[in-house]
Amino acid sequence: MTVLVASDLDRTLIYSTAALGLTMPDPVAPRLLCVEVHESKPLSYMTETAATLLAELKDDPSVVFVPTTTRTRKQYQRIRFPGRPAPYAICANGGQLLVDGVPDRDWRRAVAGRLAEECAPLEEVHGHLQAVADPAWLRKTRVAEDLFAYLVVERALVPDEWLKALTEWAEARGWTISLQGRKIYAVPRPLTKSAAMREVARRTGATATLAAGDSLLDADLLLAADRAWRPGHGELADAGWTAPNVTALTEAGVAAGEEIVRAFSRAVATLSA
């Protein structure tokens, strides 16, 4: 059988220094492997154990490992996972499907068609974000892959009532708002990781799907998988979100990343048996 393993990246498999969550005494802290360098500086990490387990999982001929992220293609390509390259990758929250590192143009056209039919245009949403954001806490505004927009903010200064009002405004126009660390994402509701995962499953003939993620933008991915896991941190954990096919882990930080890879490996072994 073929098992498709689709995992979110940031704060699920890989962790910035601020997100590591190393709450244990220093002498027993896990050894870390840097898997991303940006502007000549180390940026993201896994535990060495998680990296080893992931390499073994990717080398299993019955497994198709699919990195699944809201990152742009350029941001994703900075990551250097151990083991053989992933044949498929899902970027831009499902807006870009990479096949051996090359964007699939047919998939991108199909996504563009759905967005045009089902939600307000990006220009309207991006303009609204710029108009209502307060310069006191706004640091950057960005458009990603001509698909969605996000703000980089000083999180502690963003009023909760402002975020609630933005969420209501966006939902009425077919968009989703997600707060992840210092970034506030505005993403079209039809732009989903689950749709891209189903396409990869179709192409590979996968008979089972496993998934993991920590944020609101991962919920559809977790629901679409046969089995899924979420860490003990992030938007979904904060909301107490779960589902019958989703295991809510107690581990948080980089330790959760290691436990997720262990869970993938155990599930693959069970399915193969």
BELMO-V797521 format. One record per helix or strand of 3 or more residues. SS is the DSSP state (A for helix, B for strand). FROM is the first residue (numbers start at 1). LEN is the number of residues. If there is no record, write none. Layout:
SS/FROM/LEN
SS/FROM/LEN
This chain:
B/3/5
A/17/3
A/26/3
B/32/7
B/41/7
A/48/12
B/63/6
A/73/4
B/88/4
A/92/3
B/96/4
A/105/14
A/122/11
B/138/7
B/148/6
A/155/3
A/160/12
B/175/6
B/183/6
A/193/12
B/208/5
A/216/9
B/227/4
A/235/4
B/246/3
A/254/19
